[in-house]
């Protein structure tokens, strides 16, 4: 059910239409998908639109370095360097910090688990003027904590970000422990799933985006097909069922 609430544009006009104007503002949205399905690119669209709108944004990278992210963003036409220079975007270097600590821990004979800075502390340190947060991704949180710890930390993180009035995208891999992923889906305000299906006719892969949950939003519960192009994500089919019905009707008429 749709409600008149503030929305944060996604950076994709077609997705904004589906979500009644964008992601519900000041809420946490979970983006689920296996590697290569487009999670980071989806977040790039959101961050770039938010920065362009003058919102203060923060990106927390846990699985790649800053240079790789910036190169990927620039390859689809989203140059974040001007926003970084003016302070509109802040990027935390969690990946580089972890890499250095793992190297040092290895030299000292310590366990890798001790190098992970508490994720709750990281979120608590977010400046109060930040409006948009992207955490790419939650896989490290799931890796280093058991199910109960993961649930407790993720709930605390979402609560802190909500109290800071941040609109947040949490990215998580589809291959993570199913129980932890289900917990994250339950806690998050909304969920978007990215996956690749195989066309039974030609055998080609079809990228699809599915929104099973988005509170305060009317959903069609129809998967959307999309491509990843030189400009990023391009949504092709908003209502796949309608197209199938039309094709069936056309074949009958012929």
N, C-alpha and C positions, 0 to 999 in steps of 0.2 A: 504494500500500500504506500502510495506516494504522500509525502507530507511537505509542507512549505518550510524547508530548512535551507540553510546556506550550503552552497555547493562549491567545490574547487574544480575548475576545468581540468580535464585529463590531458589536454594537449592533442586529442584526437576528436574532431567534430562528430564523427559517427558514434563514438563511444559516449560522448556527452549527451547525444540524443537519447540513447538507451538508458542513461543514468539520470535523466531529467535535469541535465545541466552539469553533471560532473560527480566526483566522489563526494559523499557527505562530509562536510567540513568538520574539522576538529575530531575526527574519528580515525580508527586504525583499519586499514584494508589489507587483506592478505592476498598476495599474488603467488599462485602455485604453478609450478611447471618444471619439467625435466630440463637438464642443460640444453641450450640451443633453441628453446621454444619461444624466446623473445621477452623474458621477464625484465631483463635489464633495459632493453630497448623501450618497453612500455614505461618504465620508470624515467627514462631519459626524456620522453615526450612530456611527462608530467612535470619534471623538474624544470625543463626549458621553458614551458609555458608559464610556470609559477614565477621563475626568475624574470621573465619578460614582463610579467604583470607587476613587478616591483616587490614581490614577496621575499622575505628573508628565508633562505632554504639551507638545509643541512643534509649532506649525504654521508652515511656511515658505511664504509667499504670493509667487509670482513674476509673477502675471498680473492681480491685482485688488487693491484696497485693503482694509484691515482692516474698515472700516465696511460695505462691500458684503457681505463674507463674514458678518459678524455679523448683518446684516439678513436675509440668506438663511437662516442657521441659525435665527434667531428666528421666521421665517415658518413653519417646520415644527415649532415647539415646542421648539427647543434653544437656550436662553438661556445663552451662555457668559460673560456678564458676572460672575456670582458666582465662577466658576472663575478668571477673569482677576484679579479683585480679591484672591482668596486665594493667587494664585500657582501654582495647579494647572496652568493653561494659560499658555504664553508664545507670543506671535505675533510673528514677525519681519516687518518692514515692507519687504521686498525690493522690492515694486512701487513704493512711494512713493520709496524711495531711488533706484531706477533712473530714475523719472520726473524727479526733480530733477537727476540727473547728466546725463540726456539734454538737459535744458533748458540746463544750463550748458555742455555740450559743444557744443551748437548755437551758442551765443553765441560760443564760442571757436573755432569752426570745426573741432572735433575729430571723429573718427569715432565712431559710436555704439558700435562694438564694444569700445572701451576702457572704457566705463562699467560693464560687467558685472563685479561683484565675483566673484572666483573661487569657484565653487560648493563646491570642496573646502574652502576656508578657512571658508565658512559652516557646513559640517557639522562641521568640527573645533572650531568655537567652541561647539557645543552642550554645555550643562552636563552633567556626569557623572551627575547624578541624574535625567535625563530618561529615561523608559521608552518613551514613544510618540512617534513623529514622523510627520507628514504633510507631504509636499512637493507643493504644488499650484501649478505643475506642472513637468514636465521639458521643456516645449516650448521654453523660453528656452535651456536647455542644448543642445538639439538645433539650435536656430537659430544660435547663436553659434560652434559648433564643427563641424569636419568629422568624418567618420565615425570616423577613428582617434582623434581627440581625445575625441569623445563616448564611445567605448568605454572609453578609459583613465580618463576622469573618472568615468563612472558606476560602473565597477568599483571605483575607489578610494573613492567615496562609500559604496557598499554595504559595502565592507570596513570602513571607519571606523565606520559605524553598527552593524555586527555586533559589532565589538570593544567598542563602548559598550553592547552588549546591548539595543539599541533594536528594537522592533517598528515597522516603517516601511511606510507606503503611499506609493508613487510614482505620481502621476497623469500620464498622457501622452495627447496627442491622437491619434486614429486616423489623422489625415491627415498625420502627420509622415512624413519620409522613411522608406520601408519598411525600408531596411537598418538604420537607427538603431533603429527600433522592434523589429526582430528581434533586434538585439544586446541591447537592454534585456530582452526576453523571455528570452533565453538566460541572462543573468546573474542575473535575479531568482529568488527561491526559489519564487514562485508568480505566476500571471497570472489576472486576472479581466477579461473583456471585456464592455463594455456597448454595445449597438447597438439600432437600430430596424429591424425588418422590416415589410413590408407584407402584410397579410392579402389573399390572392388572391381571396377571396370578396367581402368588403365594401370592400376597398381601404383600410381603416384601418391606421394604424401600430401595431405591437406592440413594446413595449419588452422586450428580453430581456437576460439576464445569463448568460454562459457562462464556465465555468472549465476551460480546457484543460490547466492545469498547476498543481499544488499538491503539492509534495514532502511525503512522510510522511503522505499523505492518500488514502483511497479515494475516487475520483471516479466519479460516474455518467456523466459526459460528456453530460449532458442539459441543454439550455438551460432557463432558468427565466424565465417571463414575469412582468413586474412593472409596477406603476403608480407614478407619482409623485403623491402626495396631499398634503393639508394637513399630514399627519404625517410626510411624507417618503416613503421607498421602501416599497411594500407588495408583497411577493412573492406572486403568485397561483397559479402552477403550478410545483410542484417537479419533477414528472415528466411532461413533456408527452407522451412516447411512450406512457405508460400510459393517458393520457386518450384519445389517438387510437385506441388498440387497443380501449378500452372503448366508444367511440362506434361503431366499426366492428362490434363484437359486438352492440351494441344495435340497430343498423340491420338486421343479419341476423335477429335474433330477431323484430323487427317484421315 
